[in-house]
């Protein structure tokens, strides 16, 4: 079994700018530079044969290069259930089409449809029982975040290996647009 997801890698300069914002929430597990990405579709634990089928389907994803921009900040969860803080992604029809194409590839490979609404973001930290006031202050301090344009001409299929405190990601395949 292999745990897979499709994602867009961030250029190192964008990642370093995001890392400069990784402070101010006690106990936050801030993501390292190499873990910062925009997920297109999480596929989960797959058998090797299904992973091969998925790879073949993702090879057929078409599209043209496009640009995106990071914009805003927020959190997932409420009150005691706050569990992550993130940088947002400006609305992009091209990005949505790419995420939909990854969803279609997953279904063609035999995976169940994703039930959650796609909300592009970059997870900056995972949280465990944070002080909601600290999270609110962090969001307020970072809600005007706006990156330069990021050129997108490819996406990747990544494996996720769960560790004690952090997941490690490895690029398994790359697909050009």
N, C-alpha and C positions, 0 to 999 in steps of 0.2 A: 504494500500500500504506500501511496505517496500523496502528500497533502499539497495541493496546487492552487494557484490563483494567477489571473492575468492582471498585469499592471503596467503603468507608465513609470519609468525611472525619472528622477529629477536630476537636472544638471547639478554638479557639486556646488557651484556658486549659489544656487537657489537653496540647496540643502543647508549650506553654512549660514545663510541669512535666517533660515528657520531655526537653526540651532541657537542663534543669538537670542531667540525668544523663549528658550526652554529654561525658564526659571520662574520662581514666584509661587509655586504650589508645593507645599510640604508633602513629601512622600510620593510625589509623582515619579513614575518610571519613564523618564524621557527616552525617546527612541534615538538610537545612534544614526549617524549620517547615512550609512549603508541600508538602513531600514526605512528611510523616508521614500514614499512612493504614493501614487494614486491608483487604487485598486479599480480595475474594470469589472472583474467578476471573480468571486471566490468560489472555487469548485469543490473544495473539501478533500477528504481522503478517498483516493481512487485506486483501483487495481491497475496494474501495469498495462493491461490490454486496453482498458478504458482511457488511460492517460495517452496511449499511442493514438487511439481514435480521436481524442480531443485535439492532440497536436496536429493531426491531419486536417481536422476541421478548421483549426485556427490558421493554418497555412493558407486557406482559401479566403480569409477575411480580406476584403479589398478596402480601398479608400485612398484618399490623397493626404499628403502631409497638411497639418494645420497648426495653429498656435492656440495656446491657452494662457491663462493668467491666474495666479493664486489671488484670492481676495477674501478678506474677512477672517473671523475666527469664531469658534464656538465649542460646545461640549455635547457629548451624548449622555443622556440620563438626567435625572432631576434629584435635587436634595441629596439624600443618603445614597441614591442609586447613580450618582455621577460616576462615569467609568472611563471617560477619555476626553481629551481636548484635541482640537484639530484646527488646521488652516483650511479655509474653504477654497473652492475653485469657481471662477466666474462661469456663468451659464455659457455653454458652448454646444451648438447643435452637432458639430463634428464629433465632439467627445461623446455625446449621448449616442450618436450613431455607432461609434466604435464599441461602446459598452453593450449596445443592443446586438451588434454583430457577435460579440463574445458570448452573449446569452444564447443566441441562435446556434452558435457552434457547440455550446454545452448541450443543448437539447438534441442536436443532431448526433452527438456522441452518446446519447442515452441518459443524460443527467436530468434530474427533476428541475423544473423552473424555479428561479429565484423568486421568493415571495416578497422580499423587502424592496421598497422603492430605491432606485439608484440615486445616491447622494454623493457626488464626487468630493473627496477631501483628502488631506494628508494627516494621518494620525501623528500627533507630536508626542503624546504621553498617554499612558494608561494610568488610571487612578484607582486607589483603594481607600474608601471612606475619607475623601478629602473634606476640608472645611469648605462648604458651599460659598462662603464669602470670599475665600482666596481664589476659587475658580471664577467667580463673577468678576473679581478685580482683574484677573488675568485676561479674561475675555474683553473687558473694557479697555485694558491697556493694549490689546492686540487687534481690536475689531476694525481698525483702519488699515490693516495689512494689505498691501497690494504689490505684487511682484512685477518685474518686467515680463514681457511676453516670453513664453517657453515654446520653442519649436518642437513639434511632435512629428516624427517621421517613422516611428516604429513603436512596438509594444512587446512585452515579454511574457513568457510563461515561467513562473517562479515556483520553486518548492519551498515549503516552510517546515523547518525542523524545530520543534518545541523544546526549549531548554527549561531550566529551573525558573528563571526570572525573565528570560527574553527569548523570542523566536529568532532563528537565523534563517536568512533567505538566500537561495541560490538560483541564478538565472539558468533555466533548463533549455529554453529555446527563445529565439528572437524573430519577430515577424516585421518586415518592412511594409510601410504603407505606400 
